[in-house]
Amino acid sequence: MEMTSFADIAPALERQAIELPSWAFGNSGTRFKVFGTPGTPRSPEEKIADAAKVHELTGLAPAVALHIPWDLVDDWAALRAYANGLGVELGTVNSNTFQDDEYKFGSLAHSDAAVRRKAIDHHLRCLEIMTATGSRDLKIWLADGTNYPGQDSLRARQDNLATSLQEIYAQLGDDQRLVLEYKFFEPAFYHTDVPDWGTSFAQVSALGPKAYTCLDTGHHAPGTNIEFIVMQLLRLGKLGSFDFNSRFYADDDLIVGAADPFQLFRILFEVINGGGLDVDSPVQFMLDQCHNVEDKIPGQIRSVLNVQEMTARALLVDRPALAAAQAAHDVLGANGVLMDAFYTDVRPALADWREGRGLPADPMKAYAESGHQEKLAAERVGGKQLSWSA
């Protein structure tokens, strides 16, 4: 069997871009404690500088996603200019309707019109920020749900959510999009208002062509065939973005590919099959991770490299051989084609590919040897370190 060559896949790899989340560079932790670490950013600018370092070493992360209000500044034009000066753009704007006291029983799906009004207005403010930063996507993740049967009307909450989203959608600019995330549980224990891809798809389909679903790889029940969902959303033209991460049990903020590299490979194989890496693809790749015990910049470097490595393996699949095996109902032969690509060690070829573009062959090693982490710890003394809540 003749494998696809690395030279054949290089053009597709050139197109790969992975947004970094600003919050990945702040302090985070368990539900019991948020841990501080030396060198943690104390301002949105320092978060952006850390993200720019990842892009400098990998060439894979040209944009930084913002979280509002965690990343609020007085001058958005100045923040945009600062980011551009470091070689990155400001990307997706993520809303936050899960920390204010008023949102105890929900936000966009809340039974109280006054609470819904506050949540809608927050999203309209996010759209204003997007205009100022040049951002395309407004990403919405809702903690809305209930803990007990009978606590609230499930149907009324869906109606409230639809009406709230319609008002936000109506204010999108010509080049702006709304992306609705889902999560099957947490923090609510009985039901979540957007628990699965089907609910997100139903809501965004009702909104119109500028609304999409966001698929977070950690937001599914154990055993879920995530690549099937990827295929279906691509088939339906409604996969707007990925939030890449990993989980072993309930939470979902570990480094992407850490729990199941083969799953990441299978997901990216379907992304490629569905045109998600094409020039005109609507799919935005992004990380959504927190680094609780590991250093944050190398944690993000490792993450984007994991995505790149599995993308390269997925691109190496011998598709003619796979199609022939599938047509012949050669079950093990078809599986073998996939496994041959998955077990291919692409790291040496990627190292050469990076060096050919003026990047370090081994970004992890380059960062460790640069002394940058120690430099940040020495320089960022005093002030308030940023975390989930600020």
Summary of the structure (lengths in Angstrom):
residues: 390
radius of gyration: 21.1
end to end distance: 54.1
largest distance: 66.6
contacts: 1278
relative contact order: 0.15
helix: 46%
strand: 13%
